[in-house]
């Protein structure tokens, strides 16, 4: 993926002229390839690059399930993808950040960073459908496809219910940060007994955002794509559709707080969200106003662990419980993990150790399953873990682990990445194409 496309003059005598392969043959091959292989083919020569571009432009790229990849970034603005199926590393240059149309007092609210690629100075808030939700140096949110470089803006941070802008003293035109008010659905005004938290513009993202998920691929769903954001204080939930000017706070019930994880179900289109109490809600965004239903009651006792929720390929709703402890380097690492099936009829959680020929991937983004039959390099009945900063904020450092937990024998093993993923930490993704790129 690195380097320039070779020219015909670089060809040596006796070399096969691969650039003269028939176009229909090349395109036919390209449509069967995984994303990393296809991008590599586009860098072989100018002729292959043209056919590669045509394959993408016409929407002929393979829509099969793409293998799991570990995504990390570097200060040079290059995304590194570690492909588990081959162990290879792929490096993809990323585009500059687009300017924002948002303004304060008629002046641009934030600008492209000087020479800045979109992940170099951004904090990843979540990942869904191959897209990243990222926060820039002013803590504003953007959608980014790290494979194609496609980007979409999200509503301004100042439209989130608990957020207010801060300006320099004696200069109400110079923005410098944000204040976060202590609000809840039962108390929509700030609690006067709690100090208002104030952060520099770049620091807000590390304290405010907890998680973000998408209802689908924004390049195909367009304005129908919904972005759901879990944020402080109290792990509230806000949402917006692509093109919306503001975020909408979900505050329909007193218990609309304490959210830990959520996912959009592909079959019924509902958002499934789990709260710290163990309660599971479904949220229907298809009408004129969201509709909330509770499908699982809260736990009778509290548990000090992170909760994830995911739909299994065989239809069950699963919960993943993950507990952290400090390792020798004083970094949090996972020391205990369990997967439970939710019995909706009895409201019971039943621990399972059989993922029916699948591997489960859990990190900062949406959790997902991959069939071991499709990717034999994976180990069945294992949970592949990557870092999750928001689940262990009580620790001084973030969890930068990449590990594999075997449900059958209860053992952990470090996952070799061959890349410098330590800063920033990596997350699991399933790459996708953007239909509009």
N, C-alpha and C positions, 0 to 999 in steps of 0.2 A: 504493500500500500504506500510505501514511501518512495520518493524519487520522482523524476520526470519520466514521461512516456518516451521510450526510445524511438529515434527516427530511422527511416529506411537506410540512411547512410551508415548507421552503426552496424549493419548486418555484415557478417564476414562471408567470404567465399565458401560455398558448400553448405551454408546454413539453409534450413528449410524456411521458406517465406510464409510464415503463419498468417501474415496479414492478408494473403490472397484466398483464404478459406471462404467458401460461399457464405453470403450473409444469412440465408435461411438456415444453414447448418449451425452457424455460430449462435444465432438467436435461439434456435431450438435447444442448444446445449445450455445457454445462459439461463433459460427459464427453469431449469432443473436444479440450479446451484443454490447452496446456502449463501447468505448475504456476504460473509467474509470472502468466500471463494469468488463470488461474482465481482466484488470490488477489486480483487487482485487481477482478475481477467481484464478489467477496464484499464489497467495500467500496463498491459503487455505492449501495445503499440497503438498508434493513432487510429488505425482501422478498427481494432477491437474496442477501443474507447468509444468510437462513434456508434458501433453496434450495441455496446453496453448502455450508452445513453439512450438509444432508441428503445431498448428493452424496458428500461425504467419509465421512459416518457409514455410509452404505450400501455403501461400497467401489466406487462407480461411476466414480471418477476414472480418467482415461486411464492405461493401463499401457504405452503406447508408449514408445519410447526418448526420454527427455527430453534436451534439448540441453545441451551443456557450459556451465557457468557458473563465473565466477571469484568465489570467496567471500572476503570480508574482513570485519573487524569494527571497531568504533570504541569508544572509552572510554565512550560513552553507552549501550552495551549493545544496539546495533542491528546486525544482520547486513546487509551490503550485497552484493547479488548483481548482478554485471555479466553480462548475457546477450549472448553473442556474436552470436546470430542476429539481434538487433535493435539492439544497442549500448546498450540501455536499462539504467538502474540501478533496482533494486528494494530497498527498505529494509524489513526485517522486524524488529519488536521481539521480543526474546527473553525467556523467562520467568526467574523467580528460580531459583536452584539449590535442589533439594530437600535436606532434612536427611538425614544418614546415620544408620543404625542401629548402626554400628560404635562400640564403646566401648573405653576403656582404664581399668582400675580402676573400672568402672561408670559412667564419665563419657563423654559424647559425644566422639568422637575428632575430628570436625570439624563445623562448623556452616555454615548458609547465610551467605554473605557479606552484610554490611549493605547492603541495597538492590542487591545484586549480580546482574546478569544473567550467565548461564552462560558467555558468551564474554568478558566484560569482563576478568575476572581469570584466565582459563584459557589454558593453552598447548595448542595442537592437536598431538596425537601422530600422528594418522593419519586417513584417511577411506576408507570403503568403502560402496558401495551407498547413497550419499546421506547416510550418517551420519558424524558426527565422533567420534573418540576424544579426549577432552580431559582435561587434568590441572589440578586446581584449585590454590588457593594453598597447600595442604598437600601438593601433588603426588599427591593421590588421583585415580583415573581414573573417568570417567563417559562414557556414550554419550549423544549428543545429535543429534536431527534438527533442523537449523537452520531448516527450513521450517515444521514443525509445533510445535516446542518439546518433542516427546516425549523423555523421558530414561530411562535405565536405569543403575543403579549397577553397578560392577564390584568384584571382590574387593579387600580392603584392600592397600595397598602393603606393609605389614609381612609379608604372606604370600609375597612374592617371595623366592626362596632367598638372594640375596646381601644382602638388606636387613635392618638392625636399627634399632630406634628409639633415639633419643637423648633423654635427659631432663636437665633443669637440675641442676647440682651441688647436692647436699644437698636435692634436691626430686624424688623419683622419681615424683611424680604430675604433673609439668608437662612435657609433651612439647615438644620444641623443634627436632627435625630427624631426620636419618637418617644411618646409616653404611653404606657399601657395601664388602663384603668381596670380595677377589680370589679367585674360585673358578672352576673349570672342571669339565667332566665327569670328567676324570682326577684332579682334585684338589678334591673337594667341600668341603674345609676351607680356611680362609683361608691364603694364602701368607704366612708370617711375615716373609719378606724384602721384602714390599711393604707400604707404609703403608696403613692403613685410611682410605678417603676419608670425610670428614664434610661434610655440607651442612646449611644451614638448611632448614626444611621447604619453603619456597617455591622454593629453589634446586635441590632434588633433581631436579625434573622436567626441568630444562634439561640435566642431565648424565647422567641414568639412561636415559631413554626414547629409543629410536632409531626405532621404527616400530610401527604397529599396523594389523592388517587384520581384517575380519570375514568369516565364511563365508557370510553372507547378511543379509537385512533382519531385524533383531531383532524388529520388530513382527509379522512373519509367522512366523519360525522359532521364536520363543520360547526355551525352554530348550535347543533344539537348536542355537542360534546359538553359534558358537565365536569367541572373540576371541584372536588370536595377537599376542603382544607381543615385539618384539626389543629387548633392553635390555643395558646394561652390567652387569658388565664383560665384555669379550670378545665382545660382540654375541651373548649367549645368547638362547634362545627359550623363552618360557613361554606357557601357554595356560589358558583358563578358559571354561566355558560359562555362559550367563546363569543367575544364581541360585547359582553355586558360591560357597562361602565362602572359598576360597583359590585362588591361582595354582598351577599344576603346572609344574615345571621339566622341560623335555625334555632329558634327560641320558643317553640310552640308548647313545650311542656317543661315543668320544673326539673325533670330529670334529663334535659338536653344538655348534659355536661359530663365530664369524666370519660370521654371517648378515647379508646386506645388504638383501634384499628378498624378498617372498613374495606369493603370491596363491592363493586358493581357486578351483579349476576348477569351473565350473557343471556340466559333464558327468559327470566321474568323482568329484567331491566331494573330491578330494585337495588337500592343500596343496603347492604347488611353491615351493621355497625355494632361493635362490642364495646361496652363501657367497663370501667375499672371494677365496678360491682359485679361483673359477670352477666349483666342483662344484655340481651341481644335485641336490637331494634331493626325493623325494615323501614326504609324511607322511600316513598314513591314520589318521584319528581315529574311524573308525566302529566299531571293536571295543572290547573292554574296556580295551585299552592301545594307545597309538600304535605304528604300524609304519612304519619308515623304510627307504626304498630309494634307492640312488644311480642316477640315470639319465644323468648326465654327469660324467666324471672331472675332477679339478682341472686347471687350466692348468699347462703345463710351466714357465712363467715368470709372474712377477707383473706386474700393470698398475696404475699409480697413477691410478685413476679410480673413479667410482661406478658400480655395476652395478644395473640394474633388470631385472625379469623380468615378462613379460606374455604371455598367450595371444592370438594374432591371431584375428580373426573367421573366417579361412579354415583355422584349425586348427594352424598352426605355433607353436612356442614361440620367443619372441623375447627377445633381450637388448638392452638399451640401455646403451651406455657413455657416460658424461658426465664431462668433465674441467673443472675450475674453475681460474681464475686471478684475481688481484686487478685490479680496474679502477682508474681514476684516483681514485675516492673511497675506495679501500682496502676495497671490498666485493667478495667473490667473485662472479664471473659465469662462465657457461659459455662456453668458448672452443672446445671441440671436442666433437662428438657423432657417434655411429655406431650403427646398428641392425644386429643380426646375427640370422640364422635358425639355429636349432640343428638339425643333421642327426643324429638319434638313432642312425641306423645306423652312421655313420662317426665320430660324436662330433666332427664338425667344425663350426665357426662360419663361416657364409657371409654376408658383408655384403650388405645389400639396400638399395635406394633407392626401391623401389616398394611402397607400402602398399595397393595394389589399391583405389583409390577411397576411402581412409579417411584420417583425421587421428588422430594419437596424442597423448594428453595425459599429461604426466609432471610430478609435483610431490611434495609431502609425503604425499599420499594414494596409494591404489592407482592404478596406471596403467590407462588405458582407451582404447578406440577409438571413433570416431564416424564414421558414413558421411557422406561429402560429398554424396551424393545426397539424404539426409534433411535436411542443413543446408548449402545451397549457399554460405553466407557463408564457410565454411571452405575452406582451400586444401588440395588433396590432396597426399599424400606429404610432409606437414609434421609436425614434432613441436612441440607447444605446451608450453612450459616455464613452470613457476612455481617459487617458491623451494623449497629443500630444505635445511633447517638441518643435519640430521644427517649429510649427505654431505660437509660441508665444515667440520667443527668445528675443524680445525687453524688456520682463519683467525680473526682477532679478531672480525669482524662476520659476520652471517649473510647468505646469498644472498637478496636481495629482488627478484630479477629476474622479469619477465614477458616472455618472448621467444618467437619462432617460428623454428624452424630448418627450412630447406628441404633435404630430402635430395637433391633432384635437382641443385641448383647449389651446395650447401654454404654457403649464406648465412644469417646471422642478421638478424632484424628485431625491434625492440621492439614489443610489443603494447600498444596504447592501451587504458587501463582506465577513464578518466574518473572515477576514484575515488581517494581517499586511502588506498591499500592499503599504504603503506610500513610502518606500524606498527599492529598486527602484519602481517606479510606475508600475501599471499593464496595460495589453493590452488585447484586445479581440482576441481569436483564435478559430479555428475549428480544433481540434486534428486530426491527420492522422497517419497511420502506415507507416513505411518504408519497402518497399518490400525486401530490401537486408539485413534486420536485423532479 
